[in-house]
Amino acid sequence: METFKNRLRDHRGARNLTQADLAVMAQVSRKTINTIENGVFVPSAFLALKLARVLETRVEDLFYLENL
Amino acid sequence: MSDNEKLLRQAERYAGMRRALLFINALSYFVWIGAQALQFLPGFTPHQSALIQFVAGPIWLVSLLCILVMGVRLYMRRDLRGLVDDERTIKIGNQAFQVGYWVLLIGIALVYALLFCGIQIEGGIFLPILLSLGVAVPGLTYAALYRS
């Protein structure tokens, strides 16, 4: 079985961005960023690409599948 | 406080207010329409039912108008719109409608089950309850899910 994981917090921290900054840049709510980082909410491909663009990284570096 | 933080706090105020209004709107609708069933129950008079409706009806109307006004104001604020209504809130809205659908379905099944068991229920009792549940449950579910 595979689970959806992310490194959003690491990438955001590396750019010294707060959740508020990232939320405004990606045009989503702070709660959405928070729930994605905590693995509660799985973003759509559109939002994943948008976050990757905002953080100037590849979507595969932000999100990945992990075997349990 | 940064500009982003200010903007986000404003968006969160909007979202929190809308959640509270939805909660009030759903609850007042449930009481307003559901109170119609009270007059058919023993111990309740039509006057009591009318009194409850007289209080709950205006609350529902005012909260609905506030939600609509907020919706228009939010639509005009392009900088805030995405911060309040994003794909997570759309997902929550869909989940709320699904919960409403299942509650209605189970409610109707219960009515049929009672009829099957020979228990007669007045249409005047179950129709207002089902109608009010159909409207109130999605609103209450949205308010509950948005917070979590």
Backbone of each chain as ProteinMPNN parsed JSONL, in Angstrom:
{"seq_chain_A": "METFKNRLRDHRGARNLTQADLAVMAQVSRKTINTIENGVFVPSAFLALKLARVLETRVEDLFYLENL", "coords_chain_A": {"N_chain_A": [[0.845, -1.208, 0.0], [0.432, 2.241, -0.735], [1.213, 5.575, 0.37], [0.41, 9.071, 0.286], [2.825, 11.504, 0.406], [4.61, 14.496, 1.49], [7.01, 17.199, 1.026], [6.58, 19.752, 1.698], [6.749, 21.516, 3.887], [9.494, 21.571, 4.399], [10.537, 22.674, 2.019], [9.249, 25.129, 2.027], [10.268, 26.232, 4.38], [12.951, 26.39, 3.677], [12.939, 28.529, 2.009], [12.371, 30.553, 3.653], [9.682, 31.177, 4.1], [6.505, 31.919, 5.474], [3.528, 30.086, 6.475], [1.43, 31.72, 5.864], [2.531, 33.43, 3.918], [3.021, 31.608, 1.815], [0.434, 30.716, 1.362], [-0.858, 33.035, 0.4], [0.654, 33.486, -1.88], [0.071, 31.212, -3.388], [-2.596, 31.472, -3.584], [-4.493, 30.227, -1.829], [-6.185, 29.074, 1.17], [-4.798, 29.512, 4.5], [-5.249, 27.343, 6.05], [-5.474, 25.334, 4.207], [-2.831, 25.053, 3.309], [-1.698, 24.269, 5.708], [-3.082, 21.861, 6.247], [-2.246, 20.352, 4.081], [0.496, 20.145, 4.554], [0.445, 18.651, 6.879], [-0.467, 16.29, 5.953], [-3.164, 15.809, 5.847], [-4.879, 16.811, 3.927], [-5.087, 16.12, 0.511], [-3.72, 17.628, -2.212], [-5.005, 18.787, -5.416], [-3.83, 17.981, -8.766], [-3.496, 20.361, -10.072], [-3.202, 22.275, -7.989], [-0.942, 21.227, -6.786], [0.979, 21.581, -8.79], [0.931, 24.329, -8.901], [1.899, 25.031, -6.374], [4.439, 23.971, -6.566], [5.489, 25.607, -8.532], [5.405, 28.103, -7.277], [7.218, 27.644, -5.234], [9.437, 27.248, -6.665], [10.335, 24.706, -7.573], [10.381, 21.186, -8.495], [7.412, 19.297, -9.03], [7.573, 16.643, -8.283], [9.54, 16.718, -6.397], [8.309, 17.903, -4.325], [6.046, 16.381, -3.727], [5.411, 12.921, -3.122], [5.133, 9.322, -3.376], [4.885, 6.923, -0.81], [5.864, 3.729, 0.251], [4.113, 1.672, 2.483]], "CA_chain_A": [[0.0, 0.0, 0.0], [1.212, 3.487, -0.832], [0.581, 6.788, 0.924], [0.823, 10.342, -0.316], [3.66, 12.278, 1.342], [5.093, 15.753, 0.904], [8.105, 17.916, 1.682], [6.189, 21.161, 1.553], [7.257, 22.301, 5.022], [10.949, 21.741, 4.21], [10.77, 23.625, 0.908], [8.78, 26.454, 2.475], [11.239, 26.703, 5.364], [14.206, 26.71, 2.981], [12.783, 29.858, 1.386], [11.959, 31.468, 4.74], [8.289, 31.621, 3.896], [5.535, 31.456, 6.47], [2.353, 29.478, 5.832], [0.639, 32.846, 5.333], [3.154, 33.862, 2.653], [2.795, 30.597, 0.781], [-1.001, 30.696, 1.068], [-1.177, 34.186, -0.452], [1.31, 33.294, -3.185], [-0.63, 30.15, -4.138], [-4.027, 31.827, -3.573], [-5.32, 29.268, -1.087], [-6.262, 29.46, 2.573], [-3.689, 29.035, 5.334], [-5.642, 26.014, 6.52], [-5.173, 24.38, 3.138], [-1.38, 24.797, 3.387], [-1.481, 23.531, 6.952], [-3.58, 20.472, 6.136], [-1.393, 19.625, 3.122], [1.757, 19.846, 5.245], [0.21, 17.599, 7.874], [-0.919, 15.079, 5.274], [-4.612, 15.623, 6.012], [-5.527, 17.131, 2.647], [-4.293, 15.804, -0.68], [-4.073, 18.646, -3.215], [-5.2, 18.354, -6.802], [-2.634, 18.15, -9.602], [-3.408, 21.795, -10.365], [-2.629, 22.971, -6.833], [0.418, 20.71, -6.596], [1.822, 22.273, -9.775], [0.98, 25.739, -8.504], [2.801, 25.118, -5.219], [5.791, 23.715, -7.066], [5.925, 26.807, -9.26], [5.64, 29.155, -6.282], [8.428, 27.301, -4.475], [10.491, 27.073, -7.675], [10.854, 23.343, -7.528], [9.587, 20.261, -9.3], [6.3, 18.741, -8.257], [8.033, 15.353, -7.74], [10.345, 16.982, -5.202], [7.382, 18.316, -3.258], [5.106, 15.298, -3.392], [5.877, 11.594, -3.518], [4.397, 8.188, -2.795], [5.746, 6.13, 0.07], [5.32, 2.396, 0.561], [3.944, 1.439, 3.933]], "C_chain_A": [[0.88, 1.258, 0.0], [0.458, 4.658, -0.222], [1.202, 8.025, 0.29], [1.594, 11.159, 0.725], [4.107, 13.572, 0.677], [6.249, 16.337, 1.703], [7.844, 19.43, 1.636], [6.802, 22.026, 2.654], [8.758, 22.585, 4.849], [11.239, 22.793, 3.14], [10.346, 25.034, 1.301], [9.793, 27.06, 3.444], [12.543, 27.129, 4.711], [14.148, 28.083, 2.325], [12.326, 30.914, 2.397], [10.554, 32.037, 4.544], [7.43, 31.103, 5.045], [4.388, 30.771, 5.722], [1.485, 30.56, 5.204], [1.2, 33.307, 3.995], [2.831, 32.888, 1.526], [1.318, 30.559, 0.368], [-1.369, 31.838, 0.118], [-0.57, 33.999, -1.843], [0.584, 32.245, -4.041], [-2.127, 30.404, -4.226], [-4.897, 30.706, -2.995], [-5.353, 29.725, 0.367], [-5.065, 28.89, 3.351], [-3.965, 27.6, 5.805], [-5.326, 24.944, 5.467], [-3.687, 24.023, 3.162], [-1.086, 23.92, 4.601], [-1.909, 22.065, 6.831], [-2.771, 19.662, 5.106], [-0.095, 19.207, 3.832], [1.611, 18.704, 6.247], [-0.334, 16.312, 7.263], [-2.405, 14.8, 5.41], [-5.33, 15.816, 4.68], [-4.579, 16.829, 1.489], [-4.674, 16.801, -1.771], [-4.293, 18.036, -4.593], [-3.884, 18.544, -7.558], [-2.407, 19.628, -9.892], [-2.735, 22.553, -9.219], [-1.194, 22.515, -6.574], [1.389, 21.411, -7.545], [2.009, 23.749, -9.404], [1.961, 25.937, -7.337], [4.249, 24.91, -5.661], [6.341, 24.943, -7.791], [6.262, 27.926, -8.288], [6.948, 28.908, -5.532], [9.626, 27.025, -5.379], [11.159, 25.703, -7.575], [9.998, 22.453, -8.422], [8.515, 19.631, -8.418], [6.694, 17.395, -7.616], [8.9, 15.544, -6.503], [9.466, 17.359, -4.016], [6.524, 17.157, -2.778], [5.631, 13.958, -3.903], [5.009, 10.518, -2.858], [5.361, 7.361, -1.958], [5.074, 4.789, 0.344], [5.225, 2.213, 2.068], [4.656, 0.156, 4.355]], "O_chain_A": [[1.923, 1.312, 0.651], [-0.77, 4.729, -0.286], [2.344, 8.019, -0.17], [1.069, 11.466, 1.795], [3.998, 13.73, -0.539], [6.445, 16.023, 2.877], [8.761, 20.246, 1.547], [7.305, 23.119, 2.396], [9.227, 23.691, 5.117], [12.072, 23.68, 3.328], [11.006, 26.012, 0.948], [10.135, 28.239, 3.348], [13.168, 28.103, 5.129], [15.178, 28.724, 2.111], [11.946, 32.024, 2.026], [10.293, 33.215, 4.792], [7.617, 29.984, 5.521], [4.288, 30.862, 4.498], [0.88, 30.354, 4.152], [0.45, 33.549, 3.049], [2.423, 33.286, 0.435], [0.992, 30.394, -0.807], [-2.103, 31.635, -0.849], [-1.198, 34.314, -2.853], [0.498, 32.378, -5.262], [-2.851, 29.642, -4.867], [-5.894, 30.298, -3.591], [-4.636, 30.649, 0.751], [-4.418, 27.933, 2.925], [-3.061, 26.776, 5.937], [-4.963, 23.813, 5.792], [-3.318, 22.854, 3.051], [-0.324, 22.957, 4.522], [-1.196, 21.156, 7.256], [-2.628, 18.447, 5.238], [0.347, 18.064, 3.721], [2.524, 17.901, 6.437], [-0.627, 15.355, 7.98], [-2.863, 13.693, 5.125], [-6.262, 15.084, 4.348], [-3.417, 17.236, 1.497], [-5.823, 16.824, -2.212], [-3.835, 16.933, -4.893], [-2.952, 19.178, -7.062], [-1.268, 20.091, -9.95], [-1.829, 23.358, -9.434], [-0.339, 23.314, -6.192], [2.491, 21.789, -7.146], [3.084, 24.326, -9.571], [2.744, 26.886, -7.322], [5.161, 25.588, -5.187], [7.522, 25.269, -7.67], [7.271, 28.615, -8.444], [7.69, 29.844, -5.232], [10.692, 26.621, -4.914], [12.382, 25.584, -7.504], [9.024, 22.904, -9.024], [8.701, 19.46, -7.214], [6.207, 17.052, -6.539], [8.992, 14.653, -5.659], [9.835, 17.157, -2.858], [6.305, 16.979, -1.58], [6.219, 13.878, -4.981], [4.261, 10.782, -1.917], [6.505, 7.13, -2.349], [3.879, 4.721, 0.63], [6.139, 2.558, 2.816], [4.629, -0.207, 5.531]]}, "seq_chain_B": "MSDNEKLLRQAERYAGMRRALLFINALSYFVWIGAQALQFLPGFTPHQSALIQFVAGPIWLVSLLCILVMGVRLYMRRDLRGLVDDERTIKIGNQAFQVGYWVLLIGIALVYALLFCGIQIEGGIFLPILLSLGVAVPGLTYAALYRS", "coords_chain_B": {"N_chain_B": [[3.334, 43.113, 11.49], [3.085, 41.307, 8.499], [2.108, 42.171, 5.078], [0.942, 40.025, 3.766], [0.132, 38.481, 5.913], [-1.767, 40.168, 7.049], [-3.69, 40.255, 5.011], [-4.429, 37.598, 4.914], [-5.498, 37.231, 7.434], [-7.735, 38.802, 7.222], [-9.122, 37.339, 5.305], [-9.553, 35.025, 6.763], [-11.201, 35.991, 8.729], [-13.482, 36.555, 7.24], [-14.118, 33.955, 6.368], [-14.604, 32.681, 8.806], [-16.769, 34.158, 9.74], [-18.655, 33.571, 7.786], [-18.948, 30.853, 8.197], [-20.085, 30.847, 10.75], [-22.47, 32.195, 10.184], [-23.649, 30.395, 8.411], [-24.082, 28.29, 10.12], [-25.941, 29.413, 11.935], [-27.97, 29.996, 10.116], [-28.685, 27.436, 9.134], [-29.533, 26.179, 11.475], [-31.654, 27.844, 12.309], [-33.381, 27.504, 10.174], [-34.012, 24.83, 10.42], [-35.384, 24.885, 12.858], [-37.438, 26.676, 12.246], [-38.899, 25.501, 10.015], [-39.154, 22.916, 10.968], [-40.706, 23.351, 13.209], [-43.254, 23.413, 12.303], [-44.112, 20.861, 12.396], [-44.585, 20.472, 15.022], [-47.172, 21.229, 15.825], [-48.706, 19.036, 15.324], [-48.065, 17.245, 17.179], [-48.737, 15.71, 20.361], [-49.494, 17.8, 23.15], [-48.531, 20.148, 22.186], [-49.549, 23.278, 20.936], [-51.085, 24.887, 18.06], [-50.589, 27.579, 18.313], [-48.219, 27.763, 19.817], [-46.443, 26.586, 18.042], [-46.602, 28.447, 15.956], [-45.503, 30.654, 17.225], [-42.839, 29.906, 17.653], [-42.048, 29.696, 15.012], [-42.35, 32.325, 14.265], [-40.268, 33.553, 15.561], [-37.967, 32.138, 14.656], [-38.088, 32.305, 11.843], [-37.513, 35.068, 10.888], [-34.841, 35.189, 11.8], [-33.625, 33.269, 10.224], [-34.039, 34.449, 7.705], [-32.628, 36.9, 7.888], [-30.017, 35.955, 8.375], [-29.599, 34.586, 6.011], [-29.667, 36.68, 4.135], [-27.411, 38.073, 4.982], [-25.435, 36.175, 4.362], [-25.644, 36.144, 1.586], [-24.992, 38.819, 0.952], [-22.382, 38.872, 1.908], [-21.273, 37.024, 0.159], [-21.426, 38.405, -2.289], [-19.795, 40.607, -1.727], [-17.403, 39.292, -1.31], [-16.994, 38.21, -3.807], [-16.38, 40.456, -5.224], [-13.959, 41.155, -4.174], [-11.175, 40.324, -5.417], [-8.646, 39.717, -4.539], [-9.046, 38.446, -2.168], [-10.739, 36.342, -2.643], [-9.715, 33.79, -3.549], [-8.355, 33.065, -1.28], [-10.261, 32.487, 0.533], [-12.197, 30.801, -0.659], [-11.084, 27.968, -1.728], [-9.765, 24.951, -3.236], [-10.045, 23.147, -1.175], [-12.227, 24.043, 0.341], [-14.198, 23.71, -1.551], [-14.219, 20.961, -1.73], [-15.091, 20.359, 0.839], [-17.648, 21.445, 0.712], [-18.814, 19.709, -1.175], [-18.714, 17.334, 0.274], [-20.447, 17.998, 2.335], [-22.913, 18.21, 0.999], [-23.167, 15.562, 0.23], [-23.453, 14.286, 2.713], [-25.881, 15.416, 3.491], [-27.548, 14.298, 1.559], [-27.44, 11.558, 2.24], [-28.517, 11.617, 4.809], [-31.127, 12.464, 4.274], [-31.958, 10.31, 2.699], [-31.802, 8.182, 4.523], [-33.627, 9.123, 6.372], [-36.035, 9.062, 4.881], [-36.137, 6.336, 4.397], [-36.502, 5.445, 6.998], [-39.062, 6.418, 7.542], [-40.545, 4.883, 5.738], [-39.965, 2.38, 6.8], [-41.214, 2.522, 9.279], [-43.866, 2.776, 8.463], [-44.124, 0.309, 7.256], [-44.023, -1.289, 9.463], [-46.444, -0.839, 10.461], [-46.899, 1.515, 11.779], [-48.436, 4.508, 11.755], [-47.626, 7.658, 10.433], [-48.205, 11.081, 10.526], [-48.34, 13.057, 7.595], [-47.941, 15.701, 7.939], [-46.177, 15.779, 9.994], [-43.746, 14.357, 9.354], [-42.979, 15.444, 6.881], [-42.234, 18.289, 7.174], [-40.057, 17.865, 8.88], [-38.288, 16.28, 7.368], [-37.835, 18.018, 5.232], [-36.639, 20.199, 6.52], [-34.381, 18.947, 7.528], [-33.07, 18.273, 5.168], [-32.183, 20.719, 4.267], [-30.871, 21.858, 6.443], [-28.888, 20.043, 7.34], [-26.709, 19.861, 5.35], [-25.69, 22.498, 5.619], [-24.945, 22.636, 8.337], [-23.098, 20.57, 8.389], [-21.133, 21.537, 6.665], [-20.275, 23.746, 8.15], [-19.215, 22.413, 10.351], [-17.218, 20.764, 9.216], [-15.535, 22.639, 8.064], [-14.248, 23.776, 10.15], [-12.669, 21.774, 11.145]], "CA_chain_B": [[2.592, 42.109, 10.74], [3.31, 41.474, 7.055], [0.906, 42.399, 4.254], [0.324, 38.717, 3.534], [-0.533, 38.074, 7.161], [-2.982, 41.01, 7.183], [-4.653, 39.803, 4.002], [-4.899, 36.281, 5.316], [-6.368, 37.387, 8.618], [-9.004, 39.321, 6.711], [-9.79, 36.196, 4.66], [-9.986, 34.098, 7.815], [-12.373, 36.61, 9.38], [-14.592, 36.317, 6.302], [-14.467, 32.528, 6.387], [-15.172, 32.387, 10.127], [-18.094, 34.783, 9.808], [-19.548, 32.808, 6.913], [-19.207, 29.58, 8.875], [-21.032, 31.126, 11.84], [-23.759, 32.524, 9.567], [-24.211, 29.145, 7.882], [-24.545, 27.528, 11.284], [-27.173, 30.069, 12.408], [-28.959, 29.844, 9.052], [-29.152, 26.051, 9.1], [-30.25, 25.883, 12.716], [-32.924, 28.58, 12.332], [-34.262, 26.885, 9.181], [-34.486, 23.579, 11.016], [-36.385, 25.229, 13.884], [-38.564, 27.348, 11.559], [-39.71, 24.538, 9.262], [-39.436, 21.779, 11.842], [-41.752, 23.732, 14.174], [-44.572, 23.127, 11.702], [-44.499, 19.507, 12.803], [-44.94, 20.471, 16.451], [-48.616, 21.371, 16.053], [-49.347, 17.723, 15.187], [-47.653, 16.401, 18.303], [-49.522, 15.969, 21.576], [-48.867, 18.716, 24.111], [-48.175, 21.403, 21.515], [-50.681, 23.942, 20.285], [-50.677, 25.628, 16.853], [-50.087, 28.895, 18.722], [-46.807, 27.591, 20.198], [-45.716, 26.344, 16.793], [-46.54, 29.719, 15.222], [-44.607, 31.543, 17.965], [-41.459, 29.48, 17.346], [-41.794, 30.075, 13.617], [-42.282, 33.783, 14.223], [-38.918, 33.931, 16.021], [-36.917, 31.512, 13.841], [-38.182, 32.739, 10.437], [-36.7, 36.262, 10.622], [-33.407, 34.898, 12.009], [-33.186, 32.572, 9.014], [-34.02, 35.4, 6.587], [-31.529, 37.861, 8.074], [-28.734, 35.263, 8.18], [-29.482, 34.29, 4.578], [-29.302, 37.93, 3.463], [-26.012, 38.347, 5.329], [-24.59, 35.249, 3.588], [-25.666, 36.601, 0.191], [-24.222, 40.074, 0.881], [-20.968, 38.497, 2.063], [-20.879, 36.367, -1.085], [-21.227, 39.444, -3.315], [-18.61, 41.384, -1.335], [-16.233, 38.448, -1.523], [-16.821, 38.076, -5.256], [-15.757, 41.694, -5.721], [-12.575, 41.214, -3.669], [-10.447, 39.266, -6.111], [-7.456, 39.338, -3.771], [-9.447, 37.614, -1.04], [-11.595, 35.235, -3.076], [-8.988, 32.512, -3.553], [-7.895, 32.738, 0.069], [-11.424, 32.003, 1.298], [-12.765, 29.65, -1.373], [-10.11, 27.232, -2.537], [-10.262, 23.599, -3.558], [-10.408, 22.439, 0.059], [-13.598, 24.419, 0.705], [-15.085, 23.071, -2.544], [-14.317, 19.55, -1.318], [-15.939, 20.343, 2.04], [-19.018, 21.68, 0.235], [-19.293, 18.46, -1.781], [-18.934, 16.358, 1.353], [-21.636, 18.434, 3.081], [-24.088, 17.82, 0.218], [-23.275, 14.095, 0.296], [-24.003, 13.944, 4.033], [-27.29, 15.802, 3.416], [-28.232, 13.296, 0.731], [-27.572, 10.312, 3.002], [-29.444, 11.851, 5.927], [-32.477, 12.447, 3.685], [-32.242, 8.945, 2.268], [-32.046, 7.384, 5.728], [-34.886, 9.632, 6.93], [-37.15, 8.528, 4.083], [-36.16, 4.886, 4.654], [-37.084, 5.272, 8.33], [-40.518, 6.632, 7.421], [-41.099, 3.689, 5.089], [-39.824, 1.261, 7.735], [-42.268, 2.674, 10.289], [-45.13, 2.439, 7.796], [-44.095, -1.145, 7.042], [-44.302, -1.903, 10.77], [-47.824, -0.516, 10.825], [-46.979, 2.776, 12.544], [-48.841, 5.597, 10.858], [-47.105, 8.985, 10.791], [-48.863, 12.164, 9.776], [-47.491, 13.746, 6.628], [-47.63, 17.023, 8.513], [-45.053, 15.666, 10.938], [-42.46, 13.977, 8.768], [-42.546, 16.275, 5.744], [-41.407, 19.434, 7.6], [-38.779, 17.415, 9.464], [-37.407, 15.88, 6.259], [-37.469, 19.221, 4.471], [-35.694, 20.999, 7.296], [-33.112, 18.203, 7.597], [-32.436, 18.362, 3.856], [-31.517, 22.026, 4.114], [-30.019, 22.176, 7.593], [-27.739, 19.141, 7.514], [-25.53, 20.288, 4.589], [-25.142, 23.736, 6.211], [-24.277, 22.313, 9.606], [-21.926, 19.735, 8.078], [-20.105, 22.427, 6.116], [-19.728, 24.529, 9.266], [-18.415, 21.528, 11.205], [-16.027, 20.307, 8.493], [-14.636, 23.761, 7.779], [-13.482, 24.057, 11.358], [-11.724, 20.681, 11.443]], "C_chain_B": [[2.75, 42.366, 9.234], [1.99, 41.692, 6.312], [0.155, 41.09, 4.005], [-0.467, 38.262, 4.752], [-1.824, 38.858, 7.344], [-4.086, 40.522, 6.248], [-5.273, 38.472, 4.411], [-5.822, 36.359, 6.524], [-7.74, 37.897, 8.213], [-9.81, 38.171, 6.078], [-10.323, 35.231, 5.711], [-11.176, 34.658, 8.596], [-13.629, 36.371, 8.545], [-15.079, 34.879, 6.439], [-15.131, 32.154, 7.714], [-16.581, 32.935, 10.264], [-19.094, 33.992, 8.956], [-19.918, 31.47, 7.551], [-20.248, 29.769, 9.976], [-22.424, 31.415, 11.273], [-24.441, 31.275, 9.016], [-24.791, 28.306, 9.0], [-25.882, 28.089, 11.778], [-28.295, 29.846, 11.396], [-29.551, 28.432, 9.037], [-30.007, 25.727, 10.318], [-31.62, 26.574, 12.738], [-33.9, 27.999, 11.304], [-34.873, 25.599, 9.742], [-35.594, 23.858, 12.039], [-37.638, 25.797, 13.215], [-39.483, 26.336, 10.871], [-40.104, 23.35, 10.144], [-40.558, 22.075, 12.823], [-43.152, 23.49, 13.615], [-45.076, 21.752, 12.119], [-44.998, 19.478, 14.237], [-46.448, 20.483, 16.685], [-49.369, 20.035, 15.944], [-49.008, 16.8, 16.353], [-48.493, 16.724, 19.535], [-48.76, 16.893, 22.532], [-48.465, 20.045, 23.498], [-49.41, 21.992, 20.835], [-50.19, 24.633, 19.011], [-50.101, 27.003, 17.191], [-48.604, 28.819, 19.091], [-45.939, 27.397, 18.956], [-45.52, 27.654, 16.019], [-45.556, 30.688, 15.894], [-43.14, 31.205, 17.659], [-41.096, 29.892, 15.918], [-41.616, 31.585, 13.471], [-40.888, 34.283, 14.65], [-37.851, 33.416, 15.039], [-36.907, 32.011, 12.387], [-37.334, 33.969, 10.132], [-35.198, 36.03, 10.818], [-32.841, 34.227, 10.758], [-33.031, 33.573, 7.849], [-32.838, 36.368, 6.691], [-30.179, 37.183, 7.833], [-28.518, 34.929, 6.705], [-29.058, 35.54, 3.802], [-27.844, 38.275, 3.735], [-25.061, 37.461, 4.523], [-24.5, 35.723, 2.133], [-24.83, 37.873, 0.016], [-22.727, 39.771, 0.985], [-20.428, 37.861, 0.788], [-20.571, 37.383, -2.179], [-19.955, 40.242, -3.009], [-17.328, 40.592, -1.589], [-15.938, 38.297, -3.013], [-16.097, 39.304, -5.824], [-14.308, 41.851, -5.251], [-11.749, 40.082, -4.284], [-9.232, 38.787, -5.322], [-7.796, 38.382, -2.62], [-10.121, 36.313, -1.463], [-10.9, 33.867, -2.979], [-8.562, 32.076, -2.162], [-9.031, 32.205, 0.939], [-11.977, 30.735, 0.652], [-11.705, 28.998, -2.244], [-10.622, 25.805, -2.732], [-10.631, 22.788, -2.311], [-11.843, 22.773, 0.465], [-14.602, 23.821, -0.285], [-15.304, 21.606, -2.166], [-15.239, 19.425, -0.097], [-17.407, 20.532, 1.648], [-19.62, 20.415, -0.371], [-19.6, 17.411, -0.719], [-20.212, 16.688, 2.119], [-22.91, 18.034, 2.329], [-24.286, 16.298, 0.247], [-23.888, 13.654, 1.621], [-25.503, 14.262, 4.053], [-28.111, 14.781, 2.645], [-28.473, 12.018, 1.528], [-28.541, 10.465, 4.157], [-30.882, 11.824, 5.415], [-32.895, 11.031, 3.312], [-32.589, 8.061, 3.465], [-33.366, 7.807, 6.382], [-36.089, 9.063, 6.207], [-37.277, 7.014, 4.319], [-36.793, 4.601, 6.011], [-38.603, 5.412, 8.296], [-41.176, 5.403, 6.809], [-41.056, 2.486, 6.024], [-40.925, 1.317, 8.792], [-43.627, 2.317, 9.7], [-45.251, 0.934, 7.602], [-44.435, -1.884, 8.334], [-45.705, -1.547, 11.268], [-47.976, 0.755, 11.646], [-47.282, 3.917, 11.577], [-48.242, 6.927, 11.346], [-47.788, 10.007, 9.907], [-47.867, 12.791, 8.799], [-47.057, 15.106, 7.15], [-46.494, 16.987, 9.512], [-43.753, 15.394, 10.186], [-42.013, 14.861, 7.6], [-41.741, 17.508, 6.168], [-40.06, 19.013, 8.17], [-37.796, 17.03, 8.358], [-36.918, 17.091, 5.476], [-36.416, 20.032, 5.225], [-34.346, 20.295, 7.417], [-32.339, 18.351, 6.286], [-31.687, 19.659, 3.652], [-30.495, 22.246, 5.234], [-28.762, 21.315, 7.666], [-26.53, 19.546, 6.654], [-24.872, 21.545, 5.184], [-24.367, 23.455, 7.486], [-23.018, 21.478, 9.358], [-20.788, 20.602, 7.536], [-19.428, 23.194, 7.256], [-18.821, 23.671, 10.142], [-17.117, 21.113, 10.51], [-15.029, 21.438, 8.269], [-13.722, 24.028, 8.97], [-12.375, 23.023, 11.561], [-10.48, 20.761, 10.56]], "O_chain_B": [[2.573, 43.488, 8.761], [0.909, 41.436, 6.842], [-1.074, 41.04, 4.028], [-1.574, 37.734, 4.641], [-2.849, 38.302, 7.739], [-5.247, 40.394, 6.636], [-6.477, 38.256, 4.272], [-6.809, 35.629, 6.612], [-8.764, 37.495, 8.766], [-11.016, 38.052, 6.29], [-11.417, 34.685, 5.564], [-12.04, 33.914, 9.06], [-14.69, 36.033, 9.07], [-16.271, 34.615, 6.601], [-16.103, 31.399, 7.737], [-17.469, 32.288, 10.819], [-20.235, 33.774, 9.363], [-21.059, 31.017, 7.454], [-21.17, 28.965, 10.121], [-23.43, 30.945, 11.805], [-25.655, 31.115, 9.137], [-25.848, 27.691, 8.854], [-26.832, 27.341, 12.009], [-29.429, 29.545, 11.77], [-30.766, 28.26, 8.941], [-31.057, 25.092, 10.213], [-32.619, 25.973, 13.133], [-35.11, 28.0, 11.532], [-36.059, 25.317, 9.571], [-36.607, 23.16, 12.079], [-38.759, 25.441, 13.577], [-40.69, 26.315, 11.112], [-41.226, 22.849, 10.076], [-41.285, 21.168, 13.229], [-44.117, 23.375, 14.37], [-46.28, 21.503, 12.187], [-45.741, 18.578, 14.627], [-46.949, 19.843, 17.609], [-50.504, 19.909, 16.402], [-49.582, 15.721, 16.499], [-48.911, 17.865, 19.73], [-47.545, 16.777, 22.695], [-48.095, 20.972, 24.218], [-50.208, 21.272, 20.235], [-49.002, 24.934, 18.895], [-49.251, 27.53, 16.474], [-47.823, 29.699, 18.727], [-44.854, 27.965, 18.839], [-44.44, 27.935, 15.501], [-44.862, 31.446, 15.215], [-42.316, 32.092, 17.439], [-39.992, 30.369, 15.653], [-40.825, 32.053, 12.651], [-40.404, 35.303, 14.159], [-36.951, 34.157, 14.643], [-35.845, 32.125, 11.775], [-36.516, 33.933, 9.213], [-34.378, 36.599, 10.097], [-31.75, 34.554, 10.293], [-32.042, 33.549, 7.116], [-32.14, 36.62, 5.709], [-29.302, 37.746, 7.177], [-27.392, 34.982, 6.208], [-28.198, 35.471, 2.923], [-27.125, 38.714, 2.837], [-24.018, 37.92, 4.058], [-23.429, 35.707, 1.528], [-24.061, 37.995, -0.938], [-21.913, 40.333, 0.252], [-19.293, 38.111, 0.383], [-19.587, 37.248, -2.906], [-19.148, 40.517, -3.897], [-16.313, 41.138, -2.021], [-14.779, 38.261, -3.426], [-15.313, 39.204, -6.769], [-13.528, 42.588, -5.856], [-11.65, 38.999, -3.706], [-8.833, 37.626, -5.41], [-6.95, 37.615, -2.162], [-10.082, 35.315, -0.744], [-11.436, 32.921, -2.402], [-8.422, 30.884, -1.886], [-8.792, 31.553, 1.955], [-12.197, 29.727, 1.324], [-11.462, 29.434, -3.369], [-11.774, 25.501, -2.426], [-11.432, 21.856, -2.385], [-12.591, 21.891, 0.885], [-15.719, 23.469, 0.094], [-16.412, 21.08, -2.267], [-16.056, 18.508, -0.013], [-18.294, 19.866, 2.183], [-20.779, 20.084, -0.119], [-20.6, 16.698, -0.794], [-20.966, 15.795, 2.505], [-23.875, 17.574, 2.941], [-25.414, 15.807, 0.283], [-24.736, 12.762, 1.656], [-26.301, 13.478, 4.566], [-29.229, 14.444, 3.033], [-29.569, 11.459, 1.5], [-29.304, 9.546, 4.455], [-31.757, 11.23, 6.047], [-34.022, 10.608, 3.57], [-33.549, 7.291, 3.424], [-34.123, 6.973, 6.879], [-37.054, 8.632, 6.838], [-38.383, 6.485, 4.426], [-37.534, 3.63, 6.162], [-39.331, 4.645, 8.926], [-42.213, 4.935, 7.279], [-41.98, 1.673, 6.048], [-41.499, 0.29, 9.157], [-44.438, 1.649, 10.34], [-46.327, 0.356, 7.758], [-45.047, -2.952, 8.315], [-46.092, -1.922, 12.375], [-49.06, 1.042, 12.153], [-46.48, 4.241, 10.701], [-48.343, 7.268, 12.525], [-47.929, 9.818, 8.699], [-46.706, 13.022, 9.136], [-45.968, 15.595, 6.849], [-45.914, 18.02, 9.846], [-42.771, 16.115, 10.36], [-40.816, 15.012, 7.355], [-40.679, 17.766, 5.601], [-39.051, 19.693, 7.982], [-36.623, 17.401, 8.401], [-35.748, 17.18, 5.106], [-35.431, 20.488, 4.644], [-33.297, 20.941, 7.412], [-31.121, 18.529, 6.286], [-30.677, 19.7, 2.949], [-29.398, 22.753, 4.999], [-27.69, 21.809, 8.016], [-25.414, 19.575, 7.173], [-23.646, 21.639, 5.244], [-23.269, 23.974, 7.687], [-22.003, 21.656, 10.03], [-19.627, 20.421, 7.903], [-18.203, 23.285, 7.33], [-17.786, 24.137, 10.619], [-16.05, 21.106, 11.125], [-13.818, 21.217, 8.283], [-12.576, 24.449, 8.814], [-11.298, 23.333, 12.07], [-9.586, 19.923, 10.676]]}, "name": "protein", "num_of_chains": 2, "seq": "METFKNRLRDHRGARNLTQADLAVMAQVSRKTINTIENGVFVPSAFLALKLARVLETRVEDLFYLENLMSDNEKLLRQAERYAGMRRALLFINALSYFVWIGAQALQFLPGFTPHQSALIQFVAGPIWLVSLLCILVMGVRLYMRRDLRGLVDDERTIKIGNQAFQVGYWVLLIGIALVYALLFCGIQIEGGIFLPILLSLGVAVPGLTYAALYRS"}
